[in-house]
Amino acid sequence: MSTAHEDASLTDPSTATPARGPLPLKAGETSPDRPWPVRHLAPKIADYIARMPPVWIEGQVLNLKRWNQRFFLTLRDTDVDMSLSVSVPASTLAGVADRLTDGSHLVVHARPEYWAKRGSLSFAADDVRLVGLGELLARIEHLKGVLGAEGLFDEARKQPLPFLPQRVGLVCAQQGDAEHDVVSNARTRWPAVEFEIRRVTVQGPRAVPEVRAAIAELDADPRVDVIVVARGGGSFEDLLPFSNEALVRAAAACRTPLVSAIGHHLDTPLLDLVADLRASTPTDAAKRIVPDVTEERARLTQARLRARAALHHRLTHEQTALDHLRTRPALARPESLVEQHEARVATLLGAARRALHHALAHGSAEIAGLAAQVRALSPAATLERGYAVVQRADGLVVRAPADVVDGDALRIRVAEGEVAATVTG
């Protein structure tokens, strides 16, 4: 029980304490030497909160409990890790109590309450609306349109998966068959594949932050070549986290190729649309991320056989063509080409020689005729017949006796030489 002095101090901030004097009137006036006691601050907070109006709040139900005629629950935000404590009269929940479970979506009309003794804040609800599947579907469709308009679902932004990843990042439930289905089937197909596994909560209020954190952690690991988000199916409500906007945007921002293997058939979470590849089941994801070593060996063997057959066919074809070329006369007896030209050259050479001989003979005869004519007309021929040519010393030919006088020196040319003479009369 509080004393009379303590009760008075709750209402009168000027009440003095023996050691420190009167309390400050305003929070800004407090100091290490003049602080407010908790009993002084708590009523002020309670009074401030009591003046706040009631508000409509939406969230996901967590830790639903009943105590006497009231329900106590935690209303958690699905995008960020924040929650509020809410109490609801049992009569207010009478219409939806049988459908209300952890993970349900509620819209409550509540007034904040501050409990001074515990220093805690909670909300007292007087009206509750359970968000039905139809409304959830409508919200998902609206979000789908918004994200689609931003281009997050475009095929152009999707990344191809590596042909042979060395390390696979796996986001799966802490307990379930999804991990076994992916790991066992992948290692059966390719035993050398390695896994980096992050076990998280895949449904309920904790699913979104844990899956987001796991994707971000694996995306930051340079050793991880592809990320698989796997879950073994579930109801529409169980799959709601995989249509959460924060989770979908985190998957869209992932730089490592992402495979969605939620394991459902009827519903399509938005994670399927933003992922680089959608696998119908975790087993299907294992078949998509790694090749089958048996199939690859068979393909390699078949490819080697085809290559060998193609090479043999090409060699046979080329050998046949070469043999065909070698049987041609030009290649069988290459000298035959030269022989033809040699015969032609010999013929032309003979014709040229004959033509030259004929030309020379004709020329010789013509020269002989001309020589005879020259000799017949030449003065030398006249001299040979006994005639002589008399010339004076100056070279003038003497044609008459009057051309010379006594004592002139003369040169007499005969057929076989010259004779010097002098005129005497």
C-alpha positions in Angstrom: 0.0 0.0 0.0 1.1 3.5 -0.8 1.6 6.1 1.9 -0.2 9.4 2.2 3.0 11.2 1.1 3.3 9.0 -2.0 -0.4 9.6 -2.9 0.1 13.3 -2.7 3.2 13.2 -4.8 1.2 11.6 -7.7 -1.1 14.6 -8.0 1.2 17.4 -7.0 4.4 17.7 -9.0 5.7 20.4 -6.7 5.9 18.0 -3.8 9.4 18.1 -2.5 11.6 15.2 -1.6 13.8 15.5 1.4 17.0 15.1 -0.6 16.3 16.9 -3.9 13.7 19.5 -3.3 10.6 20.1 -5.4 10.1 18.1 -8.6 10.4 19.8 -12.0 7.0 20.8 -13.5 7.9 19.9 -17.1 9.8 17.0 -18.6 12.3 19.4 -20.2 13.2 20.7 -16.8 14.4 17.3 -15.5 18.0 16.6 -15.0 20.2 13.9 -13.5 20.0 15.7 -10.2 16.3 16.4 -10.4 14.6 13.4 -12.1 11.0 12.4 -12.1 10.2 9.3 -10.1 8.4 6.5 -12.0 5.3 7.0 -9.9 5.3 10.6 -11.2 5.8 9.8 -14.9 3.5 6.8 -15.2 0.3 8.7 -14.5 1.3 11.4 -16.9 1.8 8.8 -19.7 -1.5 7.2 -18.8 -3.3 10.5 -18.9 -1.8 11.4 -22.3 -2.7 8.1 -23.8 -6.2 8.2 -22.3 -6.9 11.3 -24.4 -6.1 9.5 -27.6 -9.1 8.6 -29.7 -9.9 5.0 -30.7 -8.5 3.7 -34.0 -9.1 1.0 -36.5 -6.1 -1.4 -36.7 -5.3 -4.3 -39.0 -3.0 -7.1 -38.4 -2.4 -10.8 -38.1 -3.5 -12.7 -35.0 -0.8 -14.3 -32.9 -0.9 -16.0 -29.4 -4.7 -16.0 -29.2 -5.8 -16.9 -25.6 -8.9 -16.7 -23.6 -9.1 -15.7 -19.9 -12.5 -15.6 -18.3 -14.7 -13.4 -20.5 -11.9 -11.8 -22.5 -9.7 -12.8 -25.4 -6.1 -11.7 -25.4 -4.1 -11.7 -28.6 -1.1 -10.1 -30.3 -1.9 -8.2 -33.5 1.2 -8.3 -35.7 2.1 -6.4 -38.8 2.8 -8.8 -41.7 5.4 -6.6 -43.4 7.6 -5.6 -40.5 8.4 -7.2 -37.1 6.0 -5.0 -35.0 3.1 -6.0 -32.8 0.5 -4.7 -30.4 -1.3 -6.4 -27.5 -5.1 -6.4 -27.8 -7.8 -7.5 -25.5 -11.3 -8.2 -26.7 -14.5 -9.0 -24.8 -15.7 -12.6 -25.5 -19.1 -11.1 -26.5 -17.4 -9.0 -29.2 -15.8 -12.1 -30.7 -18.9 -14.3 -30.4 -19.6 -14.2 -34.2 -16.1 -15.1 -35.3 -14.6 -17.0 -32.4 -15.0 -20.4 -34.1 -13.1 -19.2 -37.2 -10.4 -17.1 -35.4 -7.0 -18.8 -35.1 -3.4 -17.8 -35.1 -2.6 -16.4 -38.5 -6.1 -15.0 -39.1 -6.4 -11.4 -40.3 -8.4 -9.0 -38.1 -9.5 -5.4 -38.3 -10.3 -4.1 -34.7 -11.6 -0.9 -33.4 -9.6 -0.3 -30.2 -8.6 2.4 -27.7 -5.1 2.5 -26.3 -4.6 1.7 -22.6 -1.5 2.3 -20.5 -1.0 0.1 -17.5 1.0 2.3 -15.1 2.1 -0.5 -12.8 3.6 -2.6 -15.6 4.6 0.2 -17.8 2.9 -1.5 -20.8 0.7 -0.4 -23.6 -2.2 -2.4 -24.9 -5.4 -1.8 -26.8 -9.0 -2.6 -25.7 -11.2 -3.5 -28.7 -14.9 -2.9 -28.8 -15.4 -4.0 -32.4 -13.8 -6.8 -34.5 -14.0 -7.6 -38.3 -12.5 -10.8 -39.5 -10.9 -10.3 -43.0 -12.4 -13.1 -45.2 -10.9 -15.0 -48.0 -12.7 -12.9 -50.6 -11.2 -9.7 -49.3 -7.8 -11.2 -49.0 -8.0 -12.4 -52.6 -9.1 -8.9 -53.7 -6.1 -7.4 -51.9 -3.8 -9.9 -53.5 -5.2 -9.1 -57.0 -4.8 -5.4 -56.3 -1.2 -5.9 -55.2 -0.7 -8.1 -58.3 -1.8 -5.2 -60.5 0.4 -2.7 -58.7 3.5 -4.9 -58.9 2.8 -5.9 -62.5 2.5 -2.2 -63.5 6.0 -1.7 -62.0 7.3 -4.5 -64.2 8.3 -6.9 -61.5 6.7 -9.8 -63.3 8.2 -9.1 -66.7 10.0 -11.9 -68.4 12.7 -9.6 -69.6 14.0 -9.1 -66.0 14.1 -12.8 -65.2 17.5 -14.4 -65.0 18.4 -17.8 -66.5 19.4 -20.5 -64.1 23.0 -21.7 -64.3 23.4 -25.0 -66.1 25.4 -26.6 -63.3 25.3 -24.7 -60.0 28.1 -25.6 -57.6 26.2 -24.5 -54.5 22.4 -24.2 -54.1 20.8 -22.0 -51.4 17.6 -23.6 -50.0 15.0 -21.8 -47.9 12.6 -24.3 -46.3 10.6 -25.2 -43.3 12.3 -26.3 -40.1 10.5 -29.5 -40.2 8.9 -30.9 -43.4 9.5 -32.9 -46.5 10.4 -30.0 -48.8 14.1 -30.1 -47.7 14.3 -33.9 -48.2 12.6 -33.7 -51.6 14.9 -31.0 -52.9 18.2 -32.3 -51.5 17.7 -36.0 -52.1 16.4 -35.6 -55.7 19.1 -33.1 -56.6 21.9 -35.2 -55.3 20.4 -38.3 -57.0 20.6 -36.3 -60.3 24.0 -34.7 -59.6 25.8 -36.1 -56.5 28.4 -33.3 -56.5 25.9 -30.5 -55.8 26.3 -28.7 -52.5 23.5 -27.0 -50.4 23.4 -24.0 -48.1 20.2 -24.5 -46.1 18.3 -21.9 -44.2 15.4 -23.4 -42.1 12.7 -20.9 -41.4 9.0 -20.6 -40.5 7.0 -20.9 -43.8 3.6 -19.9 -42.4 2.1 -17.7 -39.8 3.3 -14.2 -38.6 7.0 -15.1 -38.5 7.2 -16.4 -42.1 7.7 -13.1 -43.9 10.6 -11.7 -41.9 12.3 -15.0 -41.6 12.0 -15.9 -45.3 13.1 -12.4 -46.3 16.1 -12.6 -44.0 17.1 -16.0 -45.4 16.8 -14.8 -49.0 18.9 -11.7 -48.3 21.6 -13.8 -46.5 21.9 -16.3 -49.3 21.9 -13.6 -51.9 24.8 -12.0 -50.2 26.8 -15.2 -50.2 29.0 -15.2 -53.4 29.2 -19.0 -53.3 25.5 -19.5 -53.8 24.6 -19.8 -57.6 20.8 -20.3 -57.3 18.2 -19.9 -54.5 15.2 -22.2 -54.0 12.3 -21.2 -51.7 10.5 -24.5 -51.0 7.3 -25.4 -49.2 5.2 -28.5 -49.3 1.9 -26.9 -50.4 -0.8 -25.8 -47.9 -4.1 -24.0 -47.7 -4.7 -20.5 -49.1 -4.2 -19.0 -45.6 -1.0 -20.9 -45.2 0.4 -19.5 -48.4 -0.5 -15.9 -47.7 3.0 -15.0 -46.6 4.2 -15.8 -50.1 2.0 -13.1 -51.5 3.2 -10.5 -49.0 4.4 -7.3 -50.7 7.6 -7.0 -48.6 8.5 -10.6 -49.4 7.7 -10.3 -53.1 9.8 -7.1 -53.4 12.7 -8.8 -51.6 12.6 -11.6 -54.1 12.5 -9.2 -57.0 15.6 -7.4 -55.6 17.5 -10.7 -55.3 20.5 -10.7 -57.7 20.9 -14.5 -57.5 18.5 -16.5 -59.7 15.5 -17.5 -57.6 13.3 -20.5 -57.9 9.8 -20.6 -56.3 8.8 -24.1 -55.3 5.8 -23.6 -53.0 4.2 -26.9 -53.9 0.7 -25.8 -54.7 -1.6 -26.3 -57.7 -4.7 -24.2 -57.4 -3.4 -20.9 -56.0 -0.6 -18.8 -57.4 1.2 -16.8 -54.8 2.8 -13.6 -56.1 6.3 -15.1 -55.3 5.7 -17.5 -58.3 5.3 -14.5 -60.6 8.3 -12.6 -59.5 10.6 -15.6 -59.2 13.0 -16.3 -62.1 11.5 -19.8 -62.3 8.4 -21.4 -60.9 8.5 -25.1 -60.0 5.3 -26.9 -59.3 6.8 -28.9 -56.4 10.1 -29.1 -54.4 10.8 -32.3 -56.4 10.3 -30.4 -59.6 12.6 -27.7 -58.4 15.3 -30.3 -57.8 14.9 -31.4 -61.4 15.1 -27.8 -62.7 18.2 -26.6 -60.8 20.6 -29.5 -61.7 21.0 -31.7 -64.7 20.6 -35.5 -64.5 24.1 -37.0 -64.6 22.8 -40.2 -66.2 21.0 -38.3 -68.9 24.0 -36.0 -69.5 26.3 -39.1 -69.8 23.8 -40.6 -72.3 23.7 -37.4 -74.2 27.5 -37.1 -74.2 27.8 -40.7 -75.5 25.2 -40.0 -78.2 26.9 -36.8 -79.1 30.2 -38.6 -79.4 28.7 -41.3 -81.6 27.0 -38.6 -83.8 30.3 -36.7 -84.1 32.2 -39.9 -85.0 29.6 -40.8 -87.6 29.7 -37.3 -89.0 33.5 -37.3 -89.1 33.6 -40.8 -90.8 31.0 -39.6 -93.4 33.0 -36.5 -94.1 36.2 -38.4 -94.5 34.6 -40.9 -96.8 33.1 -38.1 -98.9 36.4 -36.3 -99.2 38.3 -39.5 -100.0 35.8 -40.3 -102.8 36.1 -36.9 -104.2 39.9 -37.1 -104.0 39.8 -40.5 -105.8 37.6 -39.1 -108.5 40.0 -36.2 -109.0 43.0 -38.5 -109.2 41.4 -40.6 -112.0 41.1 -37.6 -114.2 43.7 -37.5 -117.1 45.0 -34.2 -116.0 46.0 -35.7 -112.6 46.7 -39.3 -113.8 49.1 -38.1 -116.5 49.9 -34.5 -115.9 52.5 -34.5 -118.7 49.6 -35.0 -121.2 48.7 -31.3 -120.9 52.3 -30.4 -121.6 52.6 -32.8 -124.5 49.7 -31.1 -126.3 51.3 -27.8 -126.0 54.7 -29.2 -126.9 53.4 -30.6 -130.2 51.8 -27.3 -131.0 55.0 -25.5 -130.2 56.9 -27.9 -132.4 54.5 -27.4 -135.3 54.7 -23.7 -135.0 58.4 -23.8 -134.7 58.7 -25.9 -138.0 56.3 -23.5 -139.7 58.4 -20.6 -138.5 61.6 -22.2 -139.7 60.1 -22.9 -143.1 58.7 -19.4 -143.4 62.1 -17.9 -142.4 64.0 -20.2 -144.9 61.6 -19.2 -147.7 62.0 -15.5 -146.8 65.8 -15.8 -146.7 65.9 -17.7 -150.0 63.6 -15.1 -151.6 65.7 -12.3 -150.2 68.9 -13.9 -151.4 67.6 -14.2 -154.9 66.4 -10.7 -154.9 69.7 -9.5 -153.6 71.5 -11.5 -156.3 69.4 -9.9 -159.0 70.0 -6.5 -157.6 73.7 -7.1 -157.3 73.8 -8.1 -161.0 72.0 -5.0 -161.9 74.4 -2.9 -159.8 77.3 -4.6 -161.3 76.0 -4.1 -164.8 75.5 -0.4 -164.2 78.6 0.1 -162.1 81.6 2.0 -163.7 83.8 -0.8 -162.3 82.2 -3.2 -164.8 83.1 -0.8 -167.6 86.7 -0.6 -166.3 86.8 -4.4 -166.3 86.1 -4.3 -170.0 89.3 -2.3 -170.5 88.1 1.2 -170.0 89.8 3.7 -167.7 88.8 6.9 -166.0 91.2 9.9 -166.2 91.1 12.5 -163.4 93.1 15.6 -162.8 94.8 16.2 -159.5 91.7 18.1 -158.3 89.6 15.0 -159.0 87.9 16.4 -162.1 87.2 13.7 -164.7 88.9 14.5 -168.0 86.4 14.2 -170.7 88.1 16.2 -173.5 91.7 17.1 -174.3 90.9 20.7 -173.6 90.4 19.8 -170.0 94.2 19.4 -169.5 97.4 21.2 -170.5 100.9 20.1 -170.8 102.5 19.2 -167.5 99.2 18.4 -165.6 99.4 15.4 -163.3 96.7 12.8 -164.0 95.4 9.8 -162.1 94.2 7.0 -164.3 91.8 4.5 -162.7 91.6 1.1 -164.3 89.8 -2.1 -163.2 92.6 -3.3 -161.0 94.0 0.0 -159.6 95.3 3.4 -160.5 98.1 4.7 -162.6 99.8 8.2 -162.3 100.6 10.1 -165.5 101.6 13.5 -166.7 100.3 15.3 -169.8 103.0 15.7 -172.4 101.1 16.7 -175.4 
